[in-house]
Amino acid sequence: MIKVSVMYPNSEDVKFDADYYKNTHLPMVQKFVGSALKELELDLGIGGRAPGEAAPYVAIAHLKFDDVASFQAAFGPHAATFADDVKNYSNVQGEIQISELVTF
């Protein structure tokens, strides 16, 4: 299983509409990628390493798929639609990392 993490970096001038992202954007992603998406989690940053320090990311979405091929097949045809929607909730682009999940 793999995890695709979409991470939105935090900064003083970042704008991020968590309600839109949670209630509109992510449900759209779920609908379009369909059953290839095995699990979806959303982390909303509330703090950093030290007390009072800002979180390094305002939000991180974690999307789980069986493998890279199933992610690419499900996500690829809709990537432009997903990217075009960013302007509706943020002024920063998300960084994407694909990870192999290892459980203990």
BELHU-V169492 format. One record per residue. RES is the residue in three letters. PHI is phi as a letter, one per 30 degrees, with the letter a starting at -180 (none if undefined). NEAR is the number of other C-alpha atoms within 12 Angstrom. Layout:
RES_PHI_NEAR / RES_PHI_NEAR
//
This chain:
MET_none_22 / ILE_b_27 / LYS_b_28 / VAL_c_33 / SER_c_28 / VAL_c_32 / MET_c_28 / TYR_c_34 / PRO_d_26 / ASN_c_28 / SER_a_19 / GLU_d_14 / ASP_c_11 / VAL_d_20 / LYS_c_23 / PHE_b_30 / ASP_c_23 / ALA_d_24 / ASP_d_17 / TYR_d_19 / TYR_e_30 / LYS_d_23 / ASN_c_15 / THR_b_19 / HIS_d_27 / LEU_d_30 / PRO_d_21 / MET_d_21 / VAL_e_33 / GLN_e_28 / LYS_d_18 / PHE_d_22 / VAL_d_29 / GLY_i_23 / SER_d_20 / ALA_d_26 / LEU_d_31 / LYS_c_22 / GLU_a_23 / LEU_b_27 / GLU_b_21 / LEU_b_27 / ASP_c_23 / LEU_c_27 / GLY_d_23 / ILE_b_18 / GLY_a_17 / GLY_c_15 / ARG_d_12 / ALA_c_10 / PRO_e_9 / GLY_i_9 / GLU_d_14 / ALA_d_19 / ALA_d_23 / PRO_d_22 / TYR_b_31 / VAL_d_35 / ALA_a_35 / ILE_b_33 / ALA_c_33 / HIS_c_31 / LEU_c_39 / LYS_c_33 / PHE_b_31 / ASP_d_24 / ASP_a_22 / VAL_d_24 / ALA_d_15 / SER_d_24 / PHE_d_31 / GLN_d_20 / ALA_d_20 / ALA_d_26 / PHE_d_29 / GLY_e_18 / PRO_d_16 / HIS_c_21 / ALA_e_19 / ALA_d_12 / THR_d_18 / PHE_d_28 / ALA_d_24 / ASP_d_15 / ASP_d_24 / VAL_e_26 / LYS_e_19 / ASN_d_21 / TYR_b_28 / SER_a_28 / ASN_c_22 / VAL_b_26 / GLN_d_26 / GLY_d_28 / GLU_d_20 / ILE_c_17 / GLN_b_19 / ILE_c_24 / SER_b_20 / GLU_d_17 / LEU_d_18 / VAL_b_8 / THR_c_6 / PHE_b_3
//
